Amino acid sequence: MKRNTLHFLTVYLVLLVNQSCTMVKVAISEKRNPVPQQVSIGEKTTLTTWGAIKVNKSHFFPSSFQLKTDDKVIYIDPVEVGNTEPADYILITHAHPDHFSLKDIKNLLKVETKIICTKEVSKKLKGITNTIHIVKPNEQLEFEKFGVETTLAYNTKSVFLWIKAHPKSKENVGYIITLKNGLKVYHAGDTDYVPEIKNLIGINVALVPIGGDNLTMNEEEAAEIVNEIKPDIAIPMHYEIKNLEELNRFEALVNQKIKVIKLD
C-alpha cells in the first residue's frame, strides 16, 4: 500500500497485544489545518472535523466528527478535538486510541451527556458517571430528535498471520444516525468491505475509511461500497494525509451522481 505499511501494522499489532496501548501516542498533528472544517449536510445540520492527528509518526485524518442539528450536539469518536462545545451525545465505534480518547470524552461531558459505545469501550470509561448505553451490532436506540442503529464493522483480512486488527468477535460497530428531519448519516467505523454493508438503504451521508493496509477498506473498496449504497454525499476518513492519490482515486471511482467532500 501507499502508506508506511510496516509502521501501521506494528501500531495495530501493539493495539491487539497490549490493550493498555502505552506504545501508541496520539496527538494533534503539526500539519493540522488551524481552522476546523465544517460542511452543511442538510437544513440546520452540520458536520465538523478538527483535522489531522499524529499517530506515533504518521499524520492521519481521523474518524472524529461532530454532528450538530437544531440544538443537539453529537460527537462520533472524538480524538484531539480541543476546546469546543460540550456534547449531548458521544458515540464511540471501538476502543483503539485513534477512535477512543478518555481525555476528550471527559472534556466534552456535561451532566446530561449520554455515551453510546461497545462493551469494550465501556470498560475503559473509568470515573464516568454519565448515562452509558452499551451496544452491539444490529441494535437500535431512540433518543430525543434522533435514532441510532449500529452496524457491523470488522476485518475479513488479517494484518499478520491470522491476526485481525478488528475481528468480528470484538463486536465493534458503525453507526447510522437518523435525524428527525429524515437525514441518515452513516459512520462506518473501522471495517473492511463486508457483505452486510450492502444492505444499508436510504443513506444520505456516508463517512467511509479509505486507509486500507488490511485495517479498513482501501479506496477502491470504499468507492465500491459507496456506489452500492448510493448516498447523496460521501466523505472519506481514516487515511494518512500525505497520500493525496488515495483521495483522488476514491473520488474518481465514485459515481458522479454522488458528491464527494474531502475535508482536511
C-alpha positions in Angstrom: 0.0 0.0 0.0 1.0 3.6 -0.4 1.1 4.3 3.3 4.0 3.2 5.5 2.5 -0.3 5.9 5.1 -1.7 8.3 4.6 1.2 10.7 0.8 0.8 10.8 0.9 -2.9 11.1 3.3 -2.5 14.1 1.0 0.0 15.7 -2.1 -2.2 15.3 -0.3 -5.3 16.5 0.6 -3.4 19.6 -3.0 -2.5 20.0 -4.1 -6.1 19.7 -1.5 -7.5 22.1 -1.2 -4.7 24.6 -4.6 -3.2 25.3 -3.1 -0.5 27.6 -1.8 1.0 24.3 1.0 2.7 26.0 3.2 2.4 22.9 0.7 4.2 20.7 1.0 8.0 21.0 -1.8 10.2 19.7 -1.5 14.0 19.5 -2.6 16.9 17.4 -0.6 16.9 14.1 1.5 20.0 13.4 0.1 19.7 9.9 -3.4 20.2 11.1 -5.5 22.9 9.4 -5.8 25.5 12.2 -9.4 26.1 11.3 -12.0 23.3 12.0 -13.6 22.2 8.8 -17.4 22.4 8.7 -19.8 21.3 6.0 -23.6 21.7 5.8 -25.3 18.4 5.1 -28.9 19.5 5.5 -31.2 22.1 6.9 -29.7 23.3 10.2 -27.4 20.3 10.2 -23.6 20.4 10.0 -20.6 18.1 10.2 -17.4 19.4 11.7 -13.9 17.9 11.9 -10.9 19.3 13.7 -8.5 17.7 11.2 -5.2 15.8 11.3 -3.9 13.9 14.3 -0.5 12.3 14.7 -0.4 8.6 15.5 3.1 7.9 16.5 5.0 9.4 13.5 2.1 9.3 10.9 0.0 12.3 10.2 -3.5 11.0 9.9 -7.0 12.2 9.0 -9.1 10.6 11.7 -12.7 9.4 12.1 -13.6 12.1 14.6 -16.7 14.2 13.7 -19.2 16.5 15.4 -22.8 16.2 14.0 -24.9 19.2 15.0 -28.6 19.5 14.3 -31.0 22.0 15.8 -29.9 22.2 19.5 -28.3 18.7 19.7 -24.5 18.2 19.6 -23.4 14.7 18.8 -19.7 13.5 18.6 -18.5 10.4 16.9 -15.1 9.1 18.0 -13.8 12.4 19.3 -10.0 12.5 19.5 -7.9 15.6 19.9 -10.9 17.9 19.3 -9.6 20.6 21.6 -11.8 23.1 23.5 -15.3 23.1 21.9 -18.9 23.0 22.9 -20.0 20.1 25.2 -21.7 17.0 24.0 -25.3 15.9 24.3 -24.3 12.5 22.9 -20.9 10.8 22.4 -20.8 7.7 20.1 -17.7 5.5 20.1 -17.1 2.8 17.5 -14.3 0.9 19.2 -11.5 1.1 21.7 -8.4 1.8 19.5 -6.8 5.1 20.6 -7.3 6.8 17.2 -11.1 6.4 18.0 -11.3 6.4 21.7 -9.8 9.2 23.9 -10.8 9.3 27.6 -9.3 12.8 27.8 -11.5 14.2 25.1 -14.6 12.4 26.4 -14.1 14.0 29.8 -13.6 17.4 28.3 -16.9 17.1 26.3 -19.0 15.9 29.2 -21.8 17.8 30.9 -24.2 16.3 33.4 -26.8 15.4 30.7 -24.3 13.8 28.2 -25.2 10.3 27.1 -22.5 7.9 25.8 -23.2 5.2 23.3 -20.4 2.6 23.0 -19.3 -1.0 22.8 -18.8 -3.2 25.9 -15.0 -3.0 25.4 -15.1 0.8 25.4 -17.4 0.9 28.4 -14.7 -0.9 30.5 -12.3 2.0 29.8 -14.7 4.7 31.0 -13.3 4.9 34.5 -14.7 7.7 36.6 -17.5 8.4 34.1 -20.9 8.6 35.9 -22.9 9.8 32.9 -25.5 7.5 31.3 -23.8 4.8 29.2 -25.6 2.8 26.6 -23.7 -0.4 25.7 -24.4 -1.6 22.2 -23.6 -4.5 19.9 -24.0 -4.6 16.1 -27.6 -4.6 14.7 -29.2 -2.7 17.5 -31.5 0.3 17.5 -31.8 3.1 20.1 -34.2 6.1 20.1 -33.3 9.4 21.6 -34.8 12.9 21.6 -34.7 14.1 18.0 -32.7 11.2 16.5 -32.3 7.5 16.4 -29.2 5.3 16.3 -28.7 2.0 14.5 -25.5 0.0 15.0 -23.9 -1.8 12.1 -21.2 -4.5 11.8 -17.7 -3.2 11.5 -14.9 -5.9 11.2 -12.0 -7.2 9.2 -12.1 -10.1 6.8 -8.3 -9.7 6.1 -5.5 -10.3 8.5 -2.8 -7.8 9.3 -0.3 -10.6 10.2 -0.7 -14.3 10.0 -4.2 -15.0 11.4 -4.4 -11.7 13.5 -7.1 -9.2 12.5 -7.0 -5.6 13.7 -10.8 -5.6 14.1 -12.1 -9.1 14.5 -15.8 -9.7 14.3 -15.7 -11.2 17.8 -14.9 -7.8 19.3 -18.4 -6.6 18.2 -17.1 -3.2 17.1 -19.7 -1.0 15.4 -20.5 1.6 12.9 -23.4 3.9 13.4 -26.4 5.1 11.3 -27.8 8.3 12.9 -31.3 9.1 11.7 -32.4 12.7 12.4 -36.0 13.8 12.9 -35.8 15.5 9.5 -35.2 12.1 8.0 -31.5 12.7 7.2 -29.4 9.5 7.6 -25.7 9.7 8.4 -23.6 6.6 8.3 -20.3 6.4 10.1 -18.7 3.1 9.1 -16.1 2.9 11.9 -13.1 0.7 11.0 -14.3 -2.0 8.7 -13.4 -4.0 5.6 -15.7 -4.3 2.6 -18.1 -6.7 4.3 -21.4 -8.0 2.8 -23.6 -6.6 5.5 -22.9 -3.0 4.3 -24.6 -3.7 1.0 -27.9 -4.0 2.9 -27.9 -0.3 4.0 -30.6 1.8 2.4 -31.6 5.4 2.4 -28.2 6.7 3.5 -27.8 10.5 2.8 -24.2 11.0 4.1 -21.6 8.2 4.2 -18.3 8.6 6.2 -16.1 5.8 5.0 -12.5 4.8 5.8 -10.2 4.5 2.8 -6.9 3.8 4.5 -6.6 0.1 3.6 -3.4 -1.8 4.8 -5.7 -4.7 5.9 -7.1 -2.4 8.7 -10.0 -0.9 6.7 -11.3 -0.7 3.2 -8.9 0.7 0.7 -10.0 3.5 -1.7 -11.2 1.1 -4.4 -13.3 -1.0 -1.9 -14.7 2.2 -0.2 -15.8 3.6 -3.6 -17.4 0.3 -4.5 -19.4 0.3 -1.2 -20.4 4.0 -1.7 -21.6 3.2 -5.2 -23.6 0.3 -3.8 -25.4 2.2 -1.0 -25.8 5.4 -3.1 -25.6 8.2 -0.5 -26.0 11.8 -1.6 -22.7 12.7 0.0 -19.5 10.6 0.6 -16.8 11.8 3.0 -13.5 9.8 3.2 -11.8 9.4 6.5 -9.1 7.3 8.2 -6.2 7.9 5.9 -2.6 9.3 6.0 -2.8 12.9 4.8 0.2 12.7 2.6 -1.5 10.2 0.3 -3.5 12.6 -1.8 -3.6 9.9 -4.6 -5.8 7.8 -2.3 -8.3 10.7 -2.1 -8.2 11.4 -5.8 -8.6 7.8 -6.8 -11.5 7.4 -4.4 -13.2 10.5 -5.8 -12.6 9.3 -9.4 -14.1 5.9 -8.7 -17.3 7.2 -7.0 -20.3 7.6 -9.2 -20.5 11.2 -10.4 -24.1 11.5 -9.1 -22.6 11.2 -5.6 -20.9 14.3 -4.1 -17.5 13.6 -2.6 -16.4 16.1 0.1 -12.8 16.0 1.1 -12.0 17.6 4.4 -8.6 18.4 5.9 
